[in-house]
Amino acid sequence: KLQFLYFIVKHTMPVCPEDMHPHSCGSIRHVDIDVEGGSKAPQKRRSIGKEGGDTVLMINNTLSHCPMEFVPNDGKIVKWYTCGPTVCDMPHLGHCRTYLTFDIIRRVLQDYFGYEIVMCMGITDIDDKIIVRTRQIQTFLEEGWSWQDALKSLTEIGGSHLCEEQTTNLARRWLSENCMQVPDPLSTVPTSPKTRLPGNQSAMDTTPLTREMERHFFADMQRLGIRPPTVITRVTEFIPSIIKFVERIMQNGYAYESNGNIYFDVTAFTKKHTYAKLMPVCSGHDTKGTLTGNCEGVLYCNVSANMEKRHPKDFVLWKNSKELEPKWESPWGPGRPGWHIECSVMASEILGENFDIHSGGEDLKFPHHDSELAQSEAHWETDSWVNYFIHHGHLHIDGRNMMHGLKNFLTIQGALECYTAAQLRMLFLLHPYDGAIMFSRNSMNAAMQQEEIFSNFFKVVDNLLGNDMTSNLSGRQSWREPEKKLNNLLLETQAKVHSALCDNFATPLAICHLRQLSKGTLDYISQNDDIRVLLVKSCREYIQKLFKCFGLVDDTVEDGPCYLQAPAERAFKTEAVRQTVDCLQDFKNNIKTKLSELFESSECVPLEDLISSLEDMCDDVTSDLAQVGVIENEDQTWQYTPPQPGSQCRCESVATPISESRLNVLMSLPTLPPLDN
């Protein structure tokens, strides 16, 4: 009941200053829940000062079930581990929710509070889902389909809600309807790196699939403007460390072997430690080990496993590999690691036996993160492996969970075809990171409206400031009452934004305060003729600074509003601009050459011939521009459309007659020597 009340209070707090006092959150009493389900004394929360002088950064630590002051182990250095993707499918909107959310928090910690972040991301490149997907691809290869088509069919079908046989049959039907079989099955090789898993003694190699999906994942992260981690760890590169880690747990008396499988002994662990610190309620209800068993993998037989376990809650650390599955030699026979053990080993190997932050989705609290905590504490014989756990809330698509079976599964690439990376980021900024987010047309429209408000602010202010600041400083510069009022608004906004960010990264409040500052600045501009541009510039620079901190403005932008563009997107547009300039430069040179020939010629050239020649040059440059995506509309305006590979340019199929505007341009050229006719 206490957890339910805590959930209701947390997720019904208004997020706009129009609805609440901006510091009223500080009066909420957060209750800590112990393992037995009782309540502990409420933890007193440090007050947040209005001016930000005594403000400290408070984080909603899901490990302690209450906000805590953020104090890293090593001064300004923050060691952070985040669970990475299981690279068996295309990156989807759930990945966007996770890594875009934590990128915002990381940027605030790094760019606003000045911490140095050492982030480790663990990549799961071996598990049951990866084995099943590799097995399906191998089946299609043997039937004569190409590797790329086999992977595409399984991606299109999805099938996470179906059994392996059903998914394979649906994918086979999709292949027969959309693709052609390759004549020689032996010629179908994957395009991904031909590297085998180190130490893998099985004929099955999952590397082509995992490396390809990993490549797609980091490409999408780049398109979203998400900063890369400091270090990437793959499970298959830590097999020896995992074996040693498990051996240490067994030596400490918290694990046992059964038929080549190693299980964690929850009963033995709870004699000295606490199990399920994050979700004690789930652990209390999971008396039959249903939740624990469901997370062991689709190839794991829960019924037979329970016969091997000493207690239903025990979970597997090391699996005895079946026939044709990837396997590594171990003291207990050929096998592969369980799911939970990988993160414990990789995080401990890189960050040590105690680090600052562990992050992930709310759905990973139990049993994954609780099992991570237990086996790490069992290995190190400690009760403090992680200091702060932060979990983001769920993502719902039009009110429902995202599933292939519900036909609402959306990849990141598909989302970016409809919305920009900045608009998706704005959506997340408008919601508490640890609350649920509804992804729908209405919520995205709200995010786009916020973006439009700030975009209009930058346009108006930049138009006022211009390129030459000195020309705007010739008039009177002393402050009157309107300037004092705007300056007070700026100072209040800075204090309120600081308090909001210190209050568990309350970005919705911060955005609201920035919006009020932008409105106050525009009101000042519209209501005064003699404007103090330096004050307006200060307001603009502060909003720009926060936008860059949130990732709405590209890191490389020094001045001017430039909404987020990933490096690959910027490089593409930069190349398009270069090609456009080259076309126009050639056009200019051709005209110069033609005019030079006319001036140097002793013969008179009819005006009609000159116009015809220049008209041909105009048609040529129109054709050249169309090749790089710069298209002329019927109303003689121009637009940029990225050219599609193999598509016919518009100018190739439709002749462009000379227009009146072009004729006016031609007739405005410098006066030529007298010509006949």
N, C-alpha and C positions, 0 to 999 in steps of 0.2 A: 504493500500500500504506500509506503514511504517513497519507493522508487517511482511509483505511478504518479504521485503528487509532484515529485521533483520534475518528472517529464512534462506534466501539464504546465507547471509554472515556467519551466525553461522555454517551452515552445509556444507560449501564448504571450510572451512579453512583446509589447509594441516596439517597433524599430525606428520610428521617426520622432524627431524632437517635437513635432507638432502634437503628438499624442501623449508625450510623457516628459517628465523632467529628465534631462540627459544623464543624471547621476543617480536616478532612483534604483538602478540595478544594484547599487552598493548596499541596499538595505535588505536584500534577500537573504534568508537564512538557509544555508545548504546543510543537509543532513548526511552524515557518513553512515553507510550501512555495513554492519559487520557480517561475517560469514554465516552466523546463525540466524540472520534475518532481523535482529534487533537493531536499535538505533543507538548511536553514540552521541555524546554531547555535541551540539552544533559548534562548528569551528568559526571563531570570530574572524570576520573578514576585514582587512585593513581598508580604511576609508580612502576614497579617491578625491583628492583635493580639486577644487574647481579650476584653479590656475595651473595645475599640473606640477607645482613645485614639489609636493610630497608624494606624487603619484609613483607607484611601482607597477611593474608589469605583472598582472595576474592571469594565470592560465587555468582553464577548466581541466584539471588533472583527473582523467577518468580512472586512474589507479587509486586515488584517494576519495573519489566521488564528490569533490568540492574544489572550488578555485584555490589555487596556491600561488604565492609569490614565486616568480621564476628566478631561480638562482642557479646558474650553471656551475659545474664542478670546477672549471678552470677559467674563472674570470669571464672574459669576453669570447671565449672559444666554446662553441656549442657542438656537441657530437650527437648526430641524429641518424637513426636508422628508419627506413621506410620500406614496407613490403612492396616489392615490385610486381609486375604482371606474370601470369602463367602464359608463356608465349606459345599458345596452340591455336589462336584465332586472331582475326583482325581486331585492332584496338577499337573499343566502343565507347559510348558516352559515359559508362561507369568509370572507365579509366580517366576520362576527362574530368569527372567529378573529383576523383581522388587526387590526381597529380596537379590539376589546376588549383584546387583548394589549398594544397600544401605549398604550392609555389607562391601563392599570395602571402601565406604566413611566413614562409622563408624570406621573401623579399622585405616584409615588414621588419622581421628580426634583423636582417642584414643591412638594409638600406636606411631604415628609420631609427632602430635602436642601436645600430652599430656593432652587432655581433658578427663574429667570423664563424661561418657554418661549414662543418665537415659532414657532408651527407653521404650515407651509404645506401644504395638501393640494391636489394636482392632480387635476382631474376630466377624464377622457377622454370628451368629448362629440362626437367625430367619429373613426370608424374603420370598418373593413370590417364588423364585426358590427352596428354601428349602422345602416349603410347597408342591409345585408341585411334587418334587422328593419323598418326604415322602408318598404322596398320591399314586403315581405310585407303590412304593414298597408295600404299603398296599394292593393294587389291586392284585399284583402277589402273595402275601402271601395267600390271600383268594382263589386264584386259585390253591394253593397247591405247589407253588415253595418255595424253601428255601430262607431265608433272604439274605444269601451270594450270591446265584445265581441271585436273583432279582437285587441286587446292581451291580453285575458284568455286567449283561446285559445292564443296563442303562448306565454304564460307557463305555462299548464297543460301544454302539450306539451313545452316546453323545446327539445329537438332540437339541442343543441350537438354531439351525436355524429353527427348526420345532415346530409345535404346540404340546400341551400336548398329544392329541389323536394320532397324527402321531408317536410321540416318543414311546408311550406305545405300539402301534401295531408293530413297528419295533423291540422293545425289546422283545415282546412276541414271534415273529418269531425267534429271536436269541435264546431264551430259548428253544423253541421246537427243534431247530437244534443242540444245543450244551449241553443241560442239561437234567436231568431226574427229573420228579416231585416227591415231597416227598409224601408218602402215607397219612400221617396224617398232615393236615395243622396246627393243633394246636401245633404240636411239633416243628414248625419252629420259633425259637426265635433268635433274633440278638445276636451276640457275644460281642457287645459293652456294656458299663455299663448301668444297668437298672435304670437310674436316670431320673426323670421327671423334666420338666422346673419348677423352683420355681414360684409359684403363678399362673401357667397356669390352667385355668378352662375348657379347651377344652379336648375332648377325643383324639385328635391328639397329639402325642408326637414326636417331631422331634429330640429328644436327641440321640437316637441310630444312626441316620444318621450323625448328626453333630459331635458327639464325634469320630465316626469312621473316618470321613474325616479329622478331626483335627489331629487325631493320625497319619494318613498318611502324612499330611502336615509337621508336625514337624519332622517326621522320614526322609522325603526327605530333609528338611532343614539341618538336622544333616549330612546326606550323602554329601551334598554340602559344608559342613564346615562352615555354616553360624552360627554366634554366636546367642544364644537365646536372646530375649528381656529381659529387666529388669522386666517388669510386663506384664501379658497377661490379657486383659479385654474382657469378652463376653457380648454381648448385653443383653442376657436374665438374666444376673446377675445385671443389672443396670436399670431394669424397674421402680422401685420407683424413682430413680434419674432422669430418663427421664421424668416422669410425672411432677415432681417438676420443672424441667427445662422448660418444655412447659408452665406450669402455670405462671412462671416468665415472659416469653416472652409475654404471653397474658396480664399480668398486666402492662407491659411496652407499650402496645398498638400496637404490631407488629404481632399479630395473631388473628384469629377468628374461631369460631366453626360453622359447617354446617353439619347437619344430622349425628352427632357423629364423624365427621372428623374435625381435626384441621389443618388449613392452615396458612402458613406464608404470611403476607401481604407485598408484595414487594413494593407496592405504598407508604404505610405508612413508610416503612423503608427508602426509598430513599429520604424522606423529610429531614432526619437528617444525613443519612449515604450514602455510595456508595455501590451499588450492582454490582456484577460481576467484582471484581477487577482483577481477574486472566485472564478472557477472556471477555473483554467488547464487542468485535466484535460479539461473539456468542450471547451474551445477546441482542445486538441491532438487530440482524437478527431474533431472536426467538420471534417475536411479538405475535405469536399464541400459544406459550407455548408448541410447539411440542417436543423440546429437553427435556424440564422439565418434560413433561408428560410421555415420553418414559422411563424415569429413575424412575418412581414411582412403577414399578413392572409389571410382566406379568398378575397378577390377578387384576390389577387396571384398571378400565374402564375410559379412558381418556375423552370420550364424555360426560358421565354422570358427571364426576368430573368437567369439565369445566362449567357445568351448576351450580355447587355449588360454584365455585370460583368467587371472585370479579374481578379477573384479570387473564388472561391465564398464566402469569408467576408465579403466586402463587404456592407454592409447599406444599405438605402434611407433617405435623409433627407427627400426630397421626392418625391411620387408624381405622375405625370402622370395626371390624372383621366380616367376613361372617360366615355362618354356617359351623361347623366342623373345622374352622381355629383356631390356638392357640390364646388365648385371655387373657387379664389381666384387672382387674377392674380399672376404672379410673373415674374422675369426669364427663367424657363425655360419659360413658357407656363402655361396654367391647370392648377392642380393642388391638392394637399392635403398636409399633413405626414405623415411616417412616424410609426411608433409611438414609437420611442426618443427622438426629438428633442424631443418635447413636454416631457418632464420636465426635460431639461437646460435648456431655455429658461425655463420657468416658475420653476424653483428658482433659477437664476442671476438672473433679473429681480427676484425678491423678496428673496432671501437673499444675493446677491452671488457673487463668483467663488470664495469659499471659505466653507464653513459647517460646522457641527459634526456633525449627525446626518442620515443618510439611512436610511429604514426601508422594509421591505417583506417579502413572503413569500419563503421559501426557493426557491420555484419561479421567482422573478424574477431570481435571481442571474445566470444566463446564459440567453439573451443580453441581456436587457433592461438590467439594471443595469451589466453590463460594457460594453455599448454606450453607455449614458449617460455612464459615466466617460470612455470614449475620446473621444467627440465633445465633451464639456465641456473635457477637457484639451487637445484639439486647438484649440478655440475660444480658450481663455485662455492657451494655450502654458504650461501648468503641469503638474506631476505630483501636485498636491494640491488636488483640487476638493472632496472630502469628507474629513473627518477620521475619522469613525466610521460604519461601516455595521453596522446590526443587522438580522438576519433572524429571523423566527419560524419554528418548525417546521411540518411538515405537519399537517393535520387529516384523520383517517380516520373514516368512518362505519361502525361495526361491522366494522372491519378492512379496509375498502376505500376507495378514493378516491371522493369524492362526484361522481356523474354521473347525468344524466337516464336514460341507457341502463341503469344498474344499479338504477333505481327507488329510489335512496336520496338523491335531491336534496331538500334541506330548506331552506325559506326561513326568515329570521329570525322572520317573523310566525308561521310554523308552529311553530318551536321555542318561542316565548313562549306559545303556547297550551298547551304541556305543562309548561314550567318557567318559573320566575321569572328576571328579569334577575340577581338576586343569586346564584341557583344556577348559572347559566352562568358568572358571574364567579368563583365559588368553584371551579368545575371548572378554569378556566385558572390560578387561583392555586395549585392543587395540583400543577401541572406546570411544569417549567422552560420559560420562554417560547421558548427556541431548540430545544426537543425536540418530538417528535411527540406529538400528543394523540389519544386514542381516544375518540370520542363514541359512547357506547352506553348502554344502560339501566343496566349495571353501573357504569360510570364516573359517570353522573349520580346513581345511588343513593349512591355514595361521597361525592359532593359534598353531597348533601342530608343525609347523616349528619353531616358536619362542620358544616353550617349548624345542624342540630338541637342539636349539642353546645354551640355558642356561644349559641344562642337560649335553651337551658335555663339556661346560666350567667347570662345577663342577667336572666332571670325571677327566679331565686333571689336574686341580689344586689339587684335593684331592690325585691323584696318585703321584704328585710331592711332596706334603707336607708330606704324609705318616702319620704314627701314632706317630713317635718319632721326635718331632721338634728339640730336642737338637742335633741330629746327623746331621741336616742340617745347623747348626750354626758354624761348625768348621772352615769353610773357611772365606775368606775376606768378610767383611760386609759393608765397606764404599761405598757410592753411586758414580756411574759414571754418564755419560750423559743419558744412557738408563733408569736408575732408577729415575733420576730427571724428565725425560719426563713422565714416568708412574705415578709418584707421582702427577705431575701437572694435568694429566688427571683425576686422582682420585679426586683431590680437585675441578676441574672444574665440574666434574660429580655431585659431592655433591651439589654444588651451583646451577647447572641447574635443578637437580631433585627437589631441594627445591623450586625453582621458579616455576617449572611446577605444583607441588602440591599446591602451594599457588594460582595458577591461575585457580581456579574453578576445582581443583582435576584433572588436565590434565594428567591422567595416560598414555595415548598413548605417550606423549612426555617423560615421566619418563622412560617408557620401552625402548624407543629408546636410551636414554642416557645410560641406564644400559647396553644395548646391545653393544654400542660403547666401554664402559669400559671393558666389557668381551672380546671383540675383541682385544683391546689394550693390555690387560693382556696376552692373548694367543700369540699375536705377540711378546711380550717381552720374553716369555718363549721359543718360537721357534727360536728366533734370538740371544739368548745369552746362553753361556755354564755355566758361573758362575752366578747363579741366586740368588738374594736376596729374600729368602723365606718369610721373615717378611713382605716385601712390597707386595708380592703376596697374603699373608694371609690377609692383610688389605683390599685389593681389593675384595677378596672373601667374607670377613665378611660383607663388606658394601652391596654387592649385596644380600647376605643372609638376612641381616637385612631388606632390602626393600621388599624382597620376603615374609618374615614373616609378614611384615606390610600389604602387599596386600592380604595375605591369601593363597599364593601359597605354603608356607611351614607351616606345622602344628605348632600350638602354643606350643606343648609339646617338639618340637625338639630343643635341646640346641646347637648341632653342627652337621655338615654334611648335605648334600642336601637330604631332604626327602619331595617329593612333596605331596601335600595335600591328606590326607586320613581322612575320618570322623572317629570318635571314634568307631562306630559300626564296620566299616571295619577293623580298626586296631585290635580290640578285636578278630574279626574272624580270621585274619591272625596270631595273637599271639597264639591263640588256636591251629591253624594248625601247627605252628612251635613247640609248646610244644608236640603235639602228634607225630610229626616226630622225635623229640629228644628222646621221650620215646621208639619209635620203635627201633631206632639205639642203645639205651642203652640196651634194652633187647637182641638185636642181639650180642652186645659186651659181655654181661654177659653169654649168652649161649655158645659162643666160649670159653670164659675163663673156664667155667665149663667143657666143653668137653676136653679141653687140660689138665686141672687138673686131670681128670679121667684117661687120657692116661699116664701121668707122674706117677701117684700113682699106676697104674695097673702093676701087675707082668707079665701079659701076653702080648705077642706081637700082635699088631693089624695091619692087612694088610693096605697098603697105600690107596688102592682102597676103603676100608671101611671108612677110615678117610675122603677122598675126597667126598664120597657119603653123609656122615653125614653133612659135612660143606655145601655141595650143597643144602641139604634139608633146612638148616638154612637160606641160601641165598634166596631160594624160599619163605620161610616163611616171611622173612623181606620184600621181594618184595610185597607179598600179603598184609602185614600189612600197608606198605607205601601207596599202592594203595587205601586202605580204607580211608586214610585221604587226598587223592588227589595227592600224589607224584607218578608219573607214569614214568616207564622206556620206552624210545623209542627204536625203532629197531636198531638205530645206537649207542646204549648204552649210550645215553645222557638222562638226566632226566628233567622233567618239572612238574610244579604244576598246577593242574586243580581242582577247587573246585568240590567235588563230588556231584552228583545230588541225591536227596533223592530217595531211592528205586532202583537206577541203579546198574547194575552188574559190578563189577570191572573187568578191563581188564585181570588181572592175573587169574581170576576164570575160564575164558573160554579158555584161550590159555596157554598151558604149556610152560615154559621158559627153554630151554635147557641150559646146562652149557656153558659159552662162554670162549673164549681164555683169555680175560682180567680177568675174575674171576679166571681161573686156575692159571694165573700168580700171582694173589694176594694170592691165597692159597699156592702156592709153595714158596712164599716169607716169610711165617711164620717162627718163630724161629725153629732151628734145633731140631728134635725129637730124642729120643733114637733109637738105631739100631732096625729095624723091619725086619721081614721075608719078602722075595720077594721085 
